[in-house]
Amino acid sequence: SYAYVVDNASDDLKVIDVSNPAAPVVAGSLGLGASPWAVAVAGNYAYVVDIASLDLKVIDVSNPAAPALAGSVGLGNSPWAVAVSGNYVYVLDPASDDLKVIDVSNPAAPNVVGSLGIGGVPISIAVAGAYAYVVDRNSADLKIIDVSNPASPTLAGSLGVGSFPESIA
């Protein structure tokens, strides 16, 4: 019954109570102090990539009225898109053309455990099972990445999907 919104202008994460869709209300917020760009949520944690501080922030949202920073890890370059599955967060960086895999099993100390240079301009990601699905704006491809070994993701295949793909779900 909550939605999570990153606001780049006010540099914060807003937790919105949507239990009454006719009257949503802000339940809580957390100032992040930089430029939050994308968010993914699983369980009691929100994972926010920040394009100014170039990091992944792990936010404890177990108390929606008082979200709190649990941990963070530097990513370099320009983190753009984020997805979460199990104990891993997947971040795309279009500036360095890569996918980073972050172990968040200890939210206070997330760490990058793997990466894959995938080329092009990866801008959107979805993860299901042992695969990450990445939209590459430059090549107009859907790239399928095998993430069954988080330390060593590999390209499983790709398919041209149009002339200017933007997002995947």
C-alpha positions in Angstrom: 0.0 0.0 0.0 3.0 2.3 -0.6 4.5 3.9 -3.6 8.1 5.2 -3.6 9.0 8.3 -5.6 12.4 9.9 -6.1 12.3 13.6 -6.6 15.4 15.0 -8.4 14.4 18.6 -7.7 14.0 18.2 -4.0 16.7 15.5 -3.8 14.5 13.1 -1.7 12.7 9.8 -1.6 9.0 10.2 -0.8 7.0 7.3 0.6 3.4 7.6 -0.5 0.5 5.8 1.3 -1.8 4.7 -1.5 -4.0 2.5 0.6 -6.9 4.8 -0.3 -6.3 5.5 -4.0 -8.7 8.4 -4.0 -6.7 10.2 -1.3 -2.9 9.3 -1.4 -0.8 11.0 1.2 2.9 11.4 1.9 3.7 9.0 4.7 7.3 10.0 5.0 10.4 11.2 3.2 14.1 11.2 3.4 16.4 13.9 2.0 19.2 12.2 0.0 21.3 15.3 -0.5 22.2 14.8 -4.2 20.3 13.9 -7.4 18.3 10.7 -7.0 17.3 9.3 -10.4 15.7 5.9 -10.1 14.3 3.6 -7.4 13.5 -0.1 -7.0 11.9 -1.6 -3.9 11.9 -5.1 -2.4 10.8 -6.0 1.1 11.8 -3.4 3.6 14.4 -1.6 1.4 14.3 0.9 -1.4 17.4 1.1 -3.6 18.1 4.5 -5.1 20.7 5.4 -7.8 22.0 8.9 -7.6 23.4 10.6 -10.7 25.3 13.3 -8.8 26.9 11.3 -6.0 27.3 8.4 -8.4 26.2 5.8 -5.8 23.5 3.3 -4.8 21.8 4.2 -1.6 20.0 1.5 0.4 17.1 3.0 2.3 15.3 1.1 5.1 11.6 1.8 4.6 10.3 -0.6 7.3 8.9 2.4 9.0 7.2 4.4 6.2 7.0 7.5 8.3 10.7 7.6 8.9 12.7 6.0 6.1 16.4 5.8 7.0 19.7 5.4 5.1 21.0 1.9 5.8 24.1 1.9 3.5 25.5 3.0 0.2 28.2 2.0 -2.3 30.0 4.1 -4.9 29.4 3.1 -8.5 31.3 5.6 -10.6 30.3 7.3 -13.9 26.6 7.7 -14.3 24.2 5.2 -12.7 20.9 5.4 -14.5 18.5 2.5 -14.0 18.1 0.0 -11.1 16.3 -3.3 -10.5 16.3 -5.7 -7.6 15.9 -9.5 -7.3 16.7 -11.4 -4.1 19.9 -10.2 -2.5 21.2 -8.5 -5.6 20.6 -5.1 -7.1 21.4 -4.5 -10.8 22.4 -1.0 -12.0 23.0 0.2 -15.5 25.5 2.9 -16.3 25.1 4.3 -19.9 28.3 6.4 -19.6 30.5 3.3 -19.1 28.1 1.0 -21.0 28.0 -1.6 -18.3 25.8 -3.5 -15.8 26.9 -3.7 -12.2 25.7 -6.4 -9.8 25.6 -5.3 -6.1 25.2 -7.7 -3.2 22.8 -6.2 -0.7 22.5 -9.2 1.7 24.0 -6.8 4.3 22.1 -3.6 3.7 24.6 -1.6 5.8 27.5 -2.7 3.5 26.4 -3.3 -0.1 29.2 -4.2 -2.4 29.7 -4.6 -6.1 30.4 -8.2 -6.8 30.2 -8.3 -10.6 30.0 -6.3 -13.8 29.6 -6.7 -17.5 30.5 -4.3 -20.3 27.5 -4.6 -22.6 28.3 -1.8 -25.0 25.9 0.7 -26.4 23.7 2.9 -24.2 21.9 0.6 -21.7 19.0 2.6 -20.2 16.4 0.3 -18.8 16.5 -3.0 -17.0 14.2 -5.7 -15.6 15.3 -8.9 -13.8 13.5 -12.3 -13.7 15.0 -15.4 -12.4 18.6 -15.9 -13.7 18.3 -13.2 -16.4 18.5 -9.5 -16.6 16.8 -7.9 -19.6 18.4 -4.7 -20.8 17.2 -2.1 -23.4 20.1 -0.6 -25.3 19.2 2.7 -26.9 22.2 2.9 -29.2 21.9 -0.5 -30.8 18.1 -0.6 -30.4 18.5 -4.1 -28.9 17.0 -6.1 -26.1 20.1 -7.7 -24.5 19.6 -10.8 -22.3 22.2 -11.2 -19.6 22.7 -14.4 -17.6 23.1 -13.3 -14.0 23.0 -16.8 -12.5 26.6 -16.2 -11.4 26.4 -12.7 -10.0 30.2 -12.4 -9.9 30.4 -13.1 -13.7 27.3 -12.0 -15.7 27.4 -13.0 -19.3 25.6 -12.0 -22.5 23.1 -14.8 -23.3 21.6 -13.2 -26.4 20.1 -10.1 -28.1 17.3 -9.1 -30.4 16.7 -5.9 -32.4 13.5 -4.4 -31.0 12.9 -1.1 -32.8 14.6 2.2 -33.6 14.6 4.0 -30.3 13.7 1.7 -27.3 13.3 3.4 -23.9 12.0 1.1 -21.3 11.3 -2.6 -20.4 9.2 -4.3 -17.8 
